[in-house]
């Protein structure tokens, strides 16, 4: 009984949930469309009652269960498709006198509509209804013999009735606006951002559990999907009229800041996980203990700022990690802590200071100053064997919040003088004891002038958040300055390897062994000077005291010294510590700035200090009038952006800034008219020569466009439609076509014919299963209620059974998109069979129409004909396997990353020129940065578009070679990482030019490394892109590999230069104003590209083999 009760409780919860309402609205619209033709007298309103079945597909594909904006957008597109089809209907009917003309015009119409269908999945309904309506013009003109306005009017009335029903259900039955869903999606995205930020903070403090690590990795992918969902929602809300506090501009600004939050967390995730398993003693001993209290306070203020934003968006605290959730989670945590044997006994949980005092050990948790991972909190967690749900994330998020409240050093309830109240939104539960307020040691480095200007514009928890970050950043800079100037990061070796003689060919390359008998030799690396190598060879040649020689750390003063391996490992560990600090500082700066901007936006007041008021917002007009969104539109834009605000700095920043602002750069007046080629030419300091294509070049481009994948797909749809239409155009098969009503199978041709073969194979199965099950269910319903209750077909029973049938089908339709084809055809086949049978037999009194089994048999015959046509075109006419499409798509992604890298290199050379006298135009820099940001979104969309292709490729049978899914996955992940790293490099560069002193003393010295590495990177990009595009095997040995000691030398020289530079006043100013951080974050981001390219090369060898083993060589 308990299981039955739980099932009933779950069913009741589903019925009252948003999912239940969605399914109910979809079933209601579907049932009403079928019920309408059964009403007495309704057939008199319809001039062609047999056309009423056309409304069925609109009741399904119109998605009445979706939000208002999404639904109206789909219905408008569908009706536009019907309108285009009606025009085609008239044209083709008028061309009935000339069969050849009708065929040619029909082919052109279908080709153009198929182009739209293949270009954008959102136009599926538009193109499908337009093609169906277009073919109706052919069918009716042949059936009647000429143009029939009555049939055209009948079809239009049927579609109008279907549209009216779905719109009525959507607007008046439990309506929900897309604008509200957009706010809910924003709140959910902020939940994900808040949870991931806590998990990354635990990664930073090395207190992460395995469960936390699994959720962190999942959220890293989830926040990427959130941004696509936000863009989809705001696009659908553009046609709504809402009574709201928020305009389209506000939502675009919030989404922009949310995107910045996501990107900063992705950057932090990549940087922390790259060195997660690497020992970092310097960081554990120096950086973490001195800033742990401030860091924990920063975590708590981050949470509170997020919750305030969520509350302003209209979300109840219980829907997020608000006060109630935090109190309950904290109470549960400390209750279980008391029950744990190792936690001691007592009425309340002892504080960390009491624990430390009584046991003499270091405090546990995130506040562990020794860097040792703390014992995981003894709370119930979801098992790791299953996927994390939103409820699981909320449970873990509440537990993380309890940890934050426990470890934060300051009391949560701090009066807010600006608002006259308290900003505490989450208080710990009963039994929790917070650390008493402690006084942080004032950092030696004060806030930057920019940071102080930012604080003047903030209030509430956002001000406390940013101030906490600035304190933490200043403390990190103190430790960083001491570590750099003290020489701890270089191990005492101050040699600049960039000026050292290169190793001999023997030392650098080694002997050329045969591939099967190659031996690994321990070659001296380039970080040893020539004198060190000679000394080492001499030591090995004499075979005397070679072991003791390795213990000597030598430099220029000790010509016989050789670097000890332990010293090298210690230096690399120090480098990892430095990179860890720089990446987190930069990412948190971006994160806190964006969060403060979002907080300022939602807390914006009018001139009288009043909060936002609700008003009537015509989103369509706002979208049309809205200019391109720029960060400077937000209230804090003039002070909160590190790099993008240089063109309009506030007075406080302008007066105090030590680095010359970007406005001192020469400006090109016609910035808006500058092309990307022209901008790159200005960045590279060369004259721009525009390329004007000739007439024949333009003609060739047009001809190449007709060979594209989408054009080939449209030609195949056109050819299949012509073969299908030939059955009615031909005199011999015309009677058969009309008798069996084959016209209804055209939907199968259009839906089943897909761009790739693997997609069609899956579609075939869904088509056959969906149409067959729909026809069979419709036949069963008709046979059950034949001659029941005095009706030829009892309408009451039919409607009831059809309503029950539609409930599970609508659930699959809305919440299982991978089964869309099955559900669409099943519901359409069932309803069309019932409506057609009822209208023809009951209303029209036809005695020759046929019983339901006969009609089902004829419908399945039409289905078989349509599938045979599609199968023939997919297998025999320009066959396009999904594996080939996937390979080309991978090559396109790699080439897109190559193009991005090429433009980025031009920006790097302009922002950090080897010649300090070179100055790039500001407008060219800004346009290049904007273009790179645009390409990031485009490449991200390309990467996400690979996922369906992988599934389609797996569905294809292959007898010769199995599908290497693991290798494909490695290529996709590597491209995603490359995109993230390059986006981080672009963010680090920004639009502000580096100071002249930084360029002279730092950048110029490092430029030879940059020149060589960037050339190698570009060469490897070209190699893997060409390999993927042409299936050409790569050599066994990488042609463009960068030796590991090269990268080590780059880091070493950067540390040496940093040590010298930090001792100068200009260097200390560079560290203080963040310029130094920008450079190191760029260096960290760009240095890992070759590692990812090596992964792609290895995957290409797995896919295509090695050139030495290529069968074409034999």
N, C-alpha and C positions, 0 to 999 in steps of 0.2 A: 504493500500500500504506500510505503514511503516513496518508492520509485515512481508510482503513478502520481502521487501528490507533487513530486518534484517536476514531473513532466507537465502537469497541468499548470504549475506555477511558472515554468519556463514558457509555456504556450501563451499564458496571459501576459507575461512580460514582453514577449515578441509582438503580440497584437497591439499593445499600447506603445510600442517603440516606434522610432522613425522608420525602421525597416518594415514593420508591419503596416504602417500607413502607406508607404510606397507601394507595397504589394497590393494592398486593398484598392488604391486608386487605379493602378494598372488593370486589375481584374474588373473593376467597375466600368471603366471606359470600354474595355473589350466586350463585356457583356451587353452594354447599352448599344453598341454598334450592331451586334447580332440581334438584339431585341427589336430594334427600330423597324426592320422590314416585316416583322411579324405582327405589328400593330394593325388592327383593322382600319382600313381607309388610308393608311400611309402610302400604299402603292399608287393611290390616285394622285398623290403629290409628285410622284416620280414619273417622268415621261418614259424612261427606260428602266423598269424595275430590275432587269437582269444586271444592270451596271452597279447595283448597290453593293455587291461584293467587293468593289474596288475600295470602299472605305475601310475594309478590315485592316489592310496593311498599314494605313495611317494610324489606326488605333494602337498598333503595336510599335511601329517605328517612331511614332510621335512621342513616346515615353511620357505619358501623363503623370507618372509617379515621381518624376524628377522635380527639382526646384523650378520656380516660375521662369526665371531667366533662361535656364538651360532648355526647358520645354518650349518656350516661345521661340527661341532661336532655332530649334530643330523644326518646329512647325512652319515657321516662316520660310526656311530653306526648302522644306517639302512642298509647300504651296508654290514657291517660285519654280520648282521643278515641274509641278503640274502646269503652271502657266506657260513655261517654255515648251512643254510637251503639247499643250493645246495649240500653240502657234504652229508647231511642226505637224500636228494633226490636220490643221486646215491646209497647209502647204501640200502635204502628201496626198490628201484627199483630192485636191484640185489637179494633181499630177496623175490621177488614175487613168487618164486617156493615153498617157505615154508610160508604159511599164518600165522602159529603160531609164527614163528620167526619174521615175519614182525610186528605182533601185539606187541610182547614183546619189540622189539627194538624201535618201535614207542612210546610205553608208556614211556620207559626210557628217550628218547629224549625230549618228551613233559614235563616230570617231571623236568628235569634239566633246561629247558628253563623257565618254570613257576616259578622255584625257583628264577631265576634272575629277572623275572618280578615283583615278590612280594618283593624282597629284596630292590630294588632301582627304584623309579618311572622314573628316567632318562633312564632306560633300557627298557621302555615300547615299543618303536618302534623297538628296536633290537629284543626283544623276540617275538613280534607280527609277524613281517615279517619272522623270522626264523621258527615259528610254521606253518605259512601259506605255506611257501616254502617246509617245511617237509611234510605236508599233500599232497601237489601237487605230491610228489614222490609216495605216495600211490595211489592217484587218477589216475595219468597217467599210472602207471604200470598195474593197473587193466583195464583201458580203452584200452591200446595198447596191453597188455599181456606180456610185458617185459620192460627192460630199454630202454628209447627212448632219445638218445642224442639230437635229433632235438627239442623235447619239452623243455629239460633243457636249450638248447641254446636260445630258443625262450623266455622263462621266464627271463633269465639273460639279454637278449637284451632289453626286455621291461623295466626292472628295471634300466638298464643303460641309456636308453633314458629318463626315468623320472628323474634320478639323474642329467643327463647332463642339462636338461631344468631348474630344480630348481637352480642348481649351477650357470648357466649362468645368470638367472634373478637376483639372489642375488648379484653376483659380478659385473655385468655390467649395472644394472638399478638402479640408485640412491643408490649406495652402501654406507654403513656406517659400520665402523669397531667397533668391540666390545671394543677395546681399547679406542675409543672416547666415547662410551657410559659409559665406566668405569670412565673416567674423569668427564663426566657429572654427573654421579651418585655420585662421590666424592664431586663435587661442591654442588649438591643438599643436600647431607648429611651434609656438612658444613653449608649450609643455615639453616637446621633444628637445628643443634647444636648451631649456633649463636642465633637463635630466642629463643630456649629453655633456653640458658644461660641468656638472657635478662629477660625472664619471671621468672626464678628462682631468679635472682637478685632483681626483684620487690617483689617476695615472701619474700626474705630476709629482704627487707626494709619495708615490710608490706604496699605496695602501689598497690596491685594487684586488678584489676577489675574482675568482674564475667566472662566477655568475655576472658580476659587474662587467667583466671583460667581454663576455658574450653579448650582453645588452649594448655595450658601447659600440661594438662592431656592427650590430644591427642598426642602431640609430644613425651611424655614419652613412648608411645607405638610405635610411628613411628620410632624413632631412633633404636629401637630393630629390626624392620623389615629392616631398612637400612643396617645393618651389614650383614644380610643374603643375601640381594641383591648384596652387594659388593663382597661377596665371590662367588656368582654365576657368576657375570660378569668376575671376574679375572680368574675363572676356565675356562670359555668359551674362553677367550682371549689367552689361552695358545697355541693354534694352529695357531695363526695369525703371519704374518710377517709385521711389521709396520715401517714406516719412522717416528720416534718419538724421543722426548727428554728423554723418560722415559723407563726404563727396567722393567722386571718383579720384580726384587729385589726392585726397587724404589716403585712400586705399593704395594708390600707386606708391605714395611715399612710404607707407607702412610696409608694403611688400618689398620695396627697395631696401629698406633697413633690415627687414627679415632676411633678405638674400645676403646682405653683408654679414649678419650674424652667422648664417649658415656657412658662408665661405671662410670666415675666421675660425670657426670650430673645425671645419674640414682641414684647414691649414694646421691647426694645433694638433689634430688627431694624427695627421700624416707625420708631423715632426716628432711627436712623442712616441708613436708606435715604431718609428724607424730605429730608435735607440732604446726601446723599452727593455730589451734583454741585455743591454750593454752596461757593464759596470761603470758607474759615474761617481767615484769617491769624492772628487773635488766638489761636485755639486751637492752631494749628501752632507759633506762636512762643512762647507762654507756658505753656499747659496741658500739651501733650504732652511737650516736652523735660524738664520737671521731674519727671515721674512715669513715664517709659518703662521704667526698670529695674524699678521695683516692679510695674508692670503686667505685664511679661513673667514675673516671678516668680509673680505671681498666676495667670497662665495655666498655668504648670507645676504649681503646687499644686492647681489645679482638676482637672487631668488625674489627678493622683495620688490625690486624694480619690475621684474617680469610679471609678478602677480598684480601690481598696480596697473600695468598696461592691460592685463586681461580683464580686470575689473572695469576699467574704462570702456573696454570693448563690449561690455554688457554680459560678461560671463560671471556666473555665481562662484563664490569661493569654493564651494563643494565640488565644482566641476574641474578644478585644478588643484594644485597643492596649496590650498588656502589655509585659513586659520584652523578650521575644524580638522581638516586632513592632517595638518602639521601637528596639532595637539594630540590627536588620536595616535598618529604614528610615533610621536615621541613617547607617549605614555606606554604604548605597546613595547617599544624598544626598552625602556627602563624597567618595565615589569619583567620582561624576559631576562634582562641583564641581572636582576636580583635573583631570578631562579637559577641562573647558571652557577655551578659550583665554584668555578674559578673567579667569579666576580665578588666573592665574599658575601656576607650576610648583613642584614641590617634593615632598618625601616626604609631607607632611601639609598639611592645609588650614590656612592661617594664621588666627589669631584676628582678631576684628574690631578690636581695639586695634592689632594689628600692621599691619593693612590701613590703618587711619587714620593710623598713624604714618608708614608708608612712602609713602603716596600723598598725604597731606595732606588727604584728603577725609573726609567723614562716613561712619561705618559704615553698612553696608547691612543690609537685613532689617527685621524688626519693631522693631529697636532704633534705626532711623534717627531721630535727634533733629530733623532738619530738616523732617520731615513729607513728604519726597519719596518717592513709591512706589519700592520697591526692585525690583531685577531679579528676575523670577520664578525660583525654583530650577530648575536644569536637570535635571528628573526626568521620566521617562516618565509620561504621564497618559492616561487614557481620552479618546477624542475627544469633542468637545462635540456632534458631530452626532447622537449616540445618547443614550438615557436613561441615567442613573446607576443602576448596580446596587449591591447591598450590598457586593459585592467591590470595586467602584470606590470606594465610600465608605471602605472599610477602607484601600485603597491611599493615597487622599488624606489620610485621617486619620493614617496612619503618617507621611506626609510632613510634615503639620502638626506632629506631635509632634517630629519631628527639628528643625524650625525652632524650636519652643519650647525644646528642650534646648540648641540652639545659642545662642539669644538671652538665655536666663535668666542673670542676673548672678551667681547663687550656685551652688556645687556642689550636685549633686542628692542626694548621700548625706550627710544631716545626722542625727546621732544624735538619737534621740527619748528624752528623759529619762523621759517618762511611761511609755513601754512598755518601756524598757530595751533598745531595739534601733534599727533603722533603718526609716524609712518609705519608702525609695527603692524604687519599683516599676518604674521605667523608667530605664535608664542609656543614655547615648549610645554609639553603636558605635565601633569602633576608628577611629582617625584623626580623631576630633572633638576639638576643643579648646574648653573652656568658658571664659567670662570669669572672671577671678579674683574672689573675693569682694570686694564693694565695700561701703563703709559709707554707708548712706543718711543724708542730712541729717535730723536729727530735726525733725519738723514743729512749727511754732509752736503750732498747735492740738493739744492732747492728745486722746487717745481720749475718747469719751463714756463716762459712767459705765455706761451700758448695755452699750457695747462691752467694757469691762473686765470686767463681770459675765459676759458671754458667754464670754470667754476662760477664766474660771475653771472653766467647765463642760465645756470641750473638752479633747481630747488628740489626739496624733498629727498626721497631716497636716491634719485638719480645723482644729485649732488654728492651725497655721501658715497655712492658707488664710485663716481669718478675720482673723488678725493682719495678714497681708499686705494684705487689703482695707482694714482700719482705717488702716494706714499710708498706703496709696494715697489713701483718702478724706480723711485729714487733710492730705496734701500738696495735694490738689485744693482743699480748703477754704482753705488758705493762699493759693494763687494766686487763688482766687475772691474772697477777702476783699480782697486787694490790687487786683484788677481793678475791683471794685465801688466801693470807697472812693476809688480813684484817679480815678474819673470816665471811664475809658477806654470804657465801654460806652455812655455817653450822648452822646458827642461834644461834651461841654461844654454841651449844652442842658439846663438844669435846669427847663424849663417843664413844669408839670403841665397837660396838655391836657384833663384831665377837668374843669378849672375854667375853661377858655378859652371865650369866646363861640363859638357855632356859626357856620359859614359861612352866607352868604346862600343862598337857594334857587337863584339863578343859579349860584353857585360850586359848590354841592353837586350839583345836578341837571343844569343846562345846558338849552339850548333843546330843544323837543320837535319833532324833525324827522320827516318821513314815513319809514316803515321802509325803503323802497327807496333813499332818498337820505340816510340818516343819515351824519353825518360825525363823526369822532372829534376832540374838542377837548381840548386840554391844560388841564384845570381845576386850579386850586390845590387842594391837598388840605387836610384838616382840621388837619394838623399845623402849619400856619402860623397864627400869631395874626392877629387882625383887623388889627393895625397892619402886619403883614408883607404881608397881602393888599392893603391900601390902598397901601402903598409900591410893591408890584409892579405894581399897575394904573397907578399914577402913572408909574412908569418906562416901562411899555409905552405909555402914552398919549402921553408926551413923545417916545418913541422915542429916548431919550438914554442912552447907556452902560448899556443893559440887560444886556449881557454881563458888564460889570464888577460890576454889582449882584449878580449871581448868585454871585459869589465871596465875598461877605460872609456870614459866619455870625453871625446875629443872635439875640438873646434879648430879654428885657425891657429890658436896658440899651441895646440898639441897635434903636430902633423902625423903622429903615429897612432892616434886614437881612432877607434872604430865604434860606432853607435851600438850600444847594447840593445838586444831585442826587448828586454824588460823596459828600458827607457822609452823605446818607441811605443810600446803598448801603453805606458803611463801617459805619454804625450797624446796619443789618440783618445784615451779616456778623458783627458782634460779638454781636448777639442770637442768631444761629444757633450761634455758638460756645458761648454760655452755655446754650442749650437742649440742645446736644449733651452738655455736661458734666453738667447736672442729670439728664437722662434716663438716662445711663449709670451715674451714681452710684446713683440709686434702683434701677434694674434690677439692678445688681450686688449691691447690699445685699440685695435679695430673693433673688437667686440664691445667694449665698454662705451666707445664713442657712438656706435650704431644704436646700442641699447638706450643711451641717453637721448639721442635724437628721436627715437620712437617714443620715449617717455614724454619728451617735450611736445611732441606732436599731439599725443592723446590728451595731454594736460593743457593744451593751448587755450588761452582765454581771450576775450575781446578787450577793447580799450578800457572798459570799466572793471576789468578783472573778473568778469563772470565766465563760468565754464561754457562749453559748447551747448548750443540749443538745437533742438530738432527742427528740421525744415523739410520742405518738399524738394527732392532732388530728382531732376530728369537726367538720368545717367547717360542717355544717348546724346543729349545736347552737351553735357559736360565732357563726354568722351570726344566729341567732334571739336569742341573749342579748346580742349586741353592741349597745351603744347608739350613737346618732348620733356619728360620729367628729368630734372637735374637736381642734384643734392642741394644746390643753393636755394631750392624752394622751401626747405624745412626751416623751422624757427631758429635752429642753432647752427645753420650751415656755415655762417661766416666764421665760426670759431671752432667747430668740432671736427672738421676734417683735416687730417694731417697734410694731405697732398693735394686735394682737389679744391682747396679754398684759396689758393694763392692769388687768384685773379681778383679777389674781393676781400682782402683781409680787414679785420677789425682794427681800429686805431691802436688798441692795446698791443695787438700782435705786431703790427707794423713798427711801432716804436721800439719794442724790445727784441725783435728778431735779429739774431746775429748773422744768419745766412741771408744773402741777397734774395729778395722775393723773385718769383718767376716773372713778374710783370716787368722786370728789367730787361727781359729778353726781347729781341726785335720781333715785331708782329707783322704778319702778312695781312693786308687789309681784307682781301676777299676770302676769308677763311671758309665760309659756307660753300663756296664754289670749288674748293680744292679737292682734287681726287686723291685716292689713296696712293697712287703711283707718285703723284706730285708731292705729297707729304713725305713719303719715303725718300724721294730725291732731295728734299730740303734737309732731312735728317742726316743724310749721307754727304751733304755738302757738295752736291753736283747739280749741274744745270738740268732742269726738267725739260724733256723734249716730248710733247704729246704725240701719241700714236693715233693716227687717223686711218681707220680701215678703209680699204677700197671697196668698190661695189662687188667685186668677185670674192673678196674676203668675207663680206657680209653674207653673200649668197652661200658660201661654203659653210659658214656657221649655221645658217638655216638648214642646210642639208644635213649637217651633223646632228642637229636637234631632232630630226626625224628618225635618227638611228638610236636615240636614247631609249632607256629601258621603259619609261612611261609611254613613249610613242609606240614602241613595239607592242606593249600590252594593249594600248588602245586599238591598234590595228588588228590584234587577235580578237578582241571583243567585237569589232566591226565585222570581221570575217565570220565569226561564229553566228552573229546575228543575221548576216546575209544567208548563210546556209540554213538557218532556222526559218527565215522568211521565204526561202526558195520553196519550202513545202506548201506554202499558200500561193506563191506566184506561179508555180507549175500547175498546168491543167490536170495532170494525172493524179497528183496528191492533194489537190485542193479540197475535194469532197471529204477525203479522210481527215484532213486537218480540221475542217469545220465540224464534222461529226464527232470527233474525239476531243474537240475544244482544246487543241494543243496550244492555243495562244497563251493559256495560263502558265505554260512551262517556260516562257521567256524569262521569268524571274529566276529560274534555276540556271539558265545560261549566264545571266548577268552576275549572279552571286557566286556561282561555282567557278567561273573563269577568273583566276587570280594571277597576280604578277609572277609568282614562282610555282614550280611544280610541287614542292613539298606542301605549300599552302593549299594547293588544289587537292592533293591526296587527303589531307585532313578535312577539307571542305566537302569532298565526295562522301566521306563517311557520315559527316553531319547532315549533308543534304539528303542522303538516302534514308538515314534514321529519322530525321525530322519530318520530311514530307510523308514517308510511309506511315510513321506513327500518327501523324495528324490526320491523314485520310482514314486510317483504320479506326481511330477514336471517333471521328465524325460519323463514319458508317455505323459504328456500334450505337452511338447516341440516337441516330435516326431509326435504326431497327428496333431499339428498345421502345421508343415512343411512337411507332407507326400504329395507326388505328387505335389509339388509346384515348379514352375520354371523349369520343365523338369527333376527334380531329384526325385528319390524315396523318399529320405529324403534330403531336401535342406540344404547343409552344412553351407551356409552363415547365414541363419536364425537361425539354431541350435546354431552356435558359438556365435552369438550376444546375443540371449536370455540366453545362459548359462553364458556368461560374466556378464550380468546384474544380474543374479541369484547369482553369486559368490561374488559380492561386499558386500551385507549385511551379507552373510554367513562368509566371511573372517573377517569382522569386529567383529562378534561374536566369531569367532575362536581365534583371537589374543587378544581381549580385554575383553572377558567374559569367562575366563577359566572354570568356573563352568558348562558351556554348551559345553565343548569340545566333549563329546560323541555324543551329538545331531548333532553338526556341522560336525564332522568327518564322521558319518554314512550317514547323509543327502547328503553331497557333494559327497561322495564315491558312494552311491546308484544311484544318478542321473547321474553322469558321466559314471559309469560302464554300466548302462542300455543303454545309448546313444551310447557309443563306441561299446559295444557288438552287439547291433542291427545293427548299421551301417556296422561294419566289416562283420558280418555273412550274412546280406541281400544284401548289396551293393557290397562288395568285393568278398565274397565267393559265392554269388548267391544262397544262401540256400533258399529252398522253404518250408522247414519243421521247420525252427527255431521258427516261431510263431510271431504274431503281438505284438506290445507293450503292450496292455492290458493283453494278455495271459502271456507274460513274467513277467509282474508285479504281476499277480496272483500267478504264480509259485514262484517268489521271496518272496512274502509275506508268502507263504506256508513254504518255507525254514526258514524264520524268525520265524514263529510260532513254528516249530519243534525245532529250536535252543533254543528259550526261554523256551519251555517246559522242555528240558533237563537241562538247567541252573536252572530253578525253582525247579525241582525235587532234584537236588544236593544241592541247598542252603537250602531247607526246610527239607529234609529227610536224608541227608548224612552229619554227623558231623556239624550240624547247629551251626553257630557262630554269635550270635546277636551282633550288634554294641554296645549295652549297656554293655554286658559282656566284650567286648574288651576294651571299654572305662574304665570300672572299673579296669581291670587288668593294663591298661596303667597308670591310676592314682596311683595304688599301686606301680608300677614300678618307677614312678617319686618320690614318697615319699621315697621308698627304696634307690633311687639314692641320694636323699638329706641326708638320714641317712648315707649312705656310705661316702659321702662327709664330713658330720659332724664328723664321726669317725676318718677319716684321719686328719681333721682339729684339733680335740682334741689332737692328737699326736703331731702335729706341735705346738700347743699352749703350751703344757707341755715342749716341747724342747726349744722353744723361750723364755718362761717365766717360768723356772723351780722353784719349791718351794725350791729346794736346789741349792744355787748359785754355788756350786762346780761342778755341772753336766754341761757338755758341749757336745752338739750333733755334730756329724760330719757335716761339711759344705756341702759335696756332698749329704748327705741324706736330708738335709734341702732344698737344691736347687731342687733336684729331686721331693720332695714332693710338693713344691710350683708349679713346672711345671705341675705335675700331677693334682693338684687341678685346675689350670687354664684350662687344657684340659677338665676336667670334667665339668667345668662351661659351656663351649660351648656345650658339649654333653647333659647336662641336659636342657639347653635352647632349644636345638633342640627337645628334648622329650616334653617339654611344648608346643612348637609351633605345634608339631604333634598332640596334643590333640584337637585342634580346629576343624579339619575336622571330627574327631570321634564324637564330640558333635553334629554336624549337621546330621551325619548319624544316631545317636541314636535318635534324634528328629523325624526322618522320619519313624522310626519303629512303627507300631501299637502295642499298649499295652492295653489290657483290664483290667488287674489286678490292676496295679498301674501306675499313671501318671509319666512322666519323670520329675525328680526334677532338672531342668536346673539351678535354682538359687543356689542350694546346690553344684552342680558340679562347677559352676563358682566361688563360694567361695573357694573351694578346689584348683582350678587352680591358683587363685590370691594369695592365701596364700603360695602355693609352689613357685610362682614367687618371692614373697617377701622374703621367706626363702632363696632362691638362691641368691637374691641380698644382703641380710644381711650377709650371709656366705662369699660371694665374697668380700664384703667390709672388713670383718674381716681378710680374707686372705691377702688382699692388705695392711691392716694396719700392719700385722705382718711382711710381706716381708721376706727377707732372713737374715737381720741384727739382731744379737742377742741384747737383751736389756743389758744395762750396769749392772755391778755387784751391784753397789749402788742402782740402781732402783729396782733390784730384791730383795735385802736384806731388804730395807726399805719400799717397796711398794708391790711388787708382792707376796712375801712370806706371808705377812699379809693377803692378799686377797685370797690366794689359797684355804682355806676351802670353801669359797663361790663358787669358781669355781668348786671344786670337786663335791659339792652337786648339783649345777645347771646343770652341764654337764651330770651327771648321770640321773637326772630327765628328761632332754631334750632327751637323748637317749632312755629312757624308753617310753616316749610319742611318739617318732618316731616309735618305734617298735609296739606300740599299734595301731596307726592309720594305719600303713602299713598292719598289720595283719587283721585289720577290713576290709579294702578295698579289700584285696586279697581273703578273705573267706566269706565276707558279715556277719561277726560276729558282733552283736550289742555290743555297749560299755555300761558300767555301767552308772547309772544316775549321780553319783558323780565321778569326774575325780580322778583316782588313783594317778596320778603323778603331780597334780596341784601344782604350786609354789605360795604360798601366796603373795599378793601384798606387804605386809610389808617386806617380804624377799628382794624383789627387791629394795624397798626403803632403807632397811638397807645396801644393797650392795653399793648403790649410796652414802649414808651418810658416810659410812666408807671410801670409796674412796675419798670423799671430805675432811674428817678429815685428812687422810694420806697425801693428796695433800697439805693441808695447812701447815702441819709440814714439809713435804718434800721440799716445795717451799722456806722455810726460810733458807735452807742449800745451800752452794755453788754448791753442786752436783745437787740439785733440780733446781736451777736457770739455770744451764747449760743444764739440761734435757729439761727444757721449751724452752731454746734458740735453741737447735739443733733439736727440733721436736720430740724427743723420748717421751716426755710427751703427745704430741698430738696423737702419734700412739697408746699409751695405751688407752687413753680415747676414741678414735675413735673405737678401737676394743671393748671396754666395751659397747659403745653405740650400735654397730652393733649386738653384740651377745645377748644383754639383751632382744631383742624383739622377739626372736625365739619362746619362750613359748606362747606368745600372739597369734602368727600365728598357732601354733599347737593346741591351744584351739579352734580356728576358724575351723580347720579341724575336730576336735573331734565333735563339734556341728553339722557340716555338715554330719558327719557319723551317728550321731543320727537321723538326718532328713532322711537320706537314708535308714538306716537299723533298726531304732527304738532303744529302750533301752533294755538291757538284762533282766530287771525286767518284761518287757512286751512281751518278746519273746514267740510266741505260742508253741515253742518246750518245754517250761517249764511246760505246762499244761498236 
